[in-house]
Amino acid sequence: MASPDAARIASALSDVASRVAAAAAASASSAASPSSLPLSASAAARLPRLVAVSKTKPVEALQAAYEAGHRDFGENYVQVRNEEKGWNLID
């Protein structure tokens, strides 16, 4: 059973992801041509990506986000980034 903190993190992550998706959709619709053509591959590549920043967060919080389905994490400490595969370096 997930802890209350894990449930809170999953809920917050879902909320933020929904807001990012809504903003991206609104931006795309305002920039779209009247013909409403499907998104091209290059346009799809420019869609925002939600990166969870791990700075100062406990491992349990990161694990909860991962277990909630999140896969993009970022770190601004080079030492940590070099130890973890698949993490993004934030300047």
Buried (B, 14 or more C-beta within 10 A) or exposed (E): EEEEEBEEBBEEBEEEBEEBEEEEEEEBEEEEEEEEEEEEEEEEEEEEEEBBEBEEBEEEBBEBBEEBEBEEBBBEEEEEBEEEEEBBEEE
